[in-house]
Amino acid sequence: MRQHVNPLSKNFLEIDPIPPLYEIFENPKSSLHLDVGCASGDFLFELSSINKNWNYLGIEIREKLVQTANLKIKNREYKNLYFSFGNANNFFEQPKNKILFDSISSISFNFPDPWFKKKHHKRRVIQRQFINFLSNSMKKRSLIFIKTDVKELFEYMELTISESIKFKKLANKDFQYNKSFNPNKIQTNREKYVLLNQLKVYESIYIKI
Ligand SMILES: C[S@@+](CC[C@H](N)C(=O)[O-])C[C@H]1O[C@@H](n2cnc3c(N)ncnc32)[C@H](O)[C@@H]1O
């Protein structure tokens, strides 16, 4: 069992601005997908090697994982992938990071830490304030994807996002994945584990209106 990182610790107040997109991506104008809590980045490595016409950015609070992932990019010369270290909730407070919203087409929250105890709910990555911020910053028609195997967390995330009138829930069955950041429906590591153990995956997609 890994030790969960407390995102409210003051170690995570500072976050590095990511370099300008033209320095990290070969085609900086391609659609950008942001994966929040990307862990070691396996999911994004797979996506980026298949979908060269998208750029992928992972945010992860465990610094070692980010360092290793960015080293792997350098060695193998991925041209549409980058990882950033820090608490995603503070990420956009960096004025230089706000500019990313011009490029972001979608954001995924895949199997976020559940923080089961009520007194720890404030450590969950999806917070009302964060959703408010995203609702005011994301471009119209950009998307949010949420996925978890924890029903209570799913209900909490759905409630928090649906409180914003600027996000509308899409019907999963009608969603055209072939036009999204994940046309082949690649699974994250947690998702593979959950499916192998025949647990249920709860998921929703929201569009910014
Ligand atoms: C349960 S793991 C899921 C990893 C991956 N998304 C998957 O589906 O396999 C949750 C990840 O989110 C990271 N995380 C938790 N809170 C975060 C935050 N506020 N900002 C960025 N990453 C966070 C954790 O360190 C962990 O790697």
The ligand as a Gaussian input file, in Angstrom:
#p B3LYP/6-31G(d) Opt

LIG

0 1
 C       -5.284000       6.299000      -7.111000
 S       -3.997000       7.061000      -8.003000
 C       -4.586000       6.899000      -9.697000
 C       -3.489000       6.983000     -10.702000
 C       -3.927000       6.945000     -12.176000
 N       -4.722000       8.107000     -12.528000
 C       -4.665000       5.681000     -12.520000
 O       -5.868000       5.772000     -12.843000
 O       -4.040000       4.612000     -12.507000
 C       -4.233000       8.809000      -7.715000
 C       -3.022000       9.639000      -8.103000
 O       -3.317000      11.027000      -7.934000
 C       -2.203000      11.677000      -7.316000
 N       -2.742000      12.883000      -6.656000
 C       -3.509000      12.916000      -5.550000
 N       -3.867000      14.186000      -5.247000
 C       -3.303000      14.988000      -6.203000
 C       -3.301000      16.391000      -6.432000
 N       -3.948000      17.236000      -5.624000
 N       -2.626000      16.865000      -7.507000
 C       -1.957000      16.015000      -8.322000
 N       -1.914000      14.675000      -8.150000
 C       -2.584000      14.150000      -7.106000
 C       -1.652000      10.622000      -6.390000
 O       -0.314000      10.864000      -5.975000
 C       -1.794000       9.356000      -7.250000
 O       -0.675000       9.165000      -8.092000

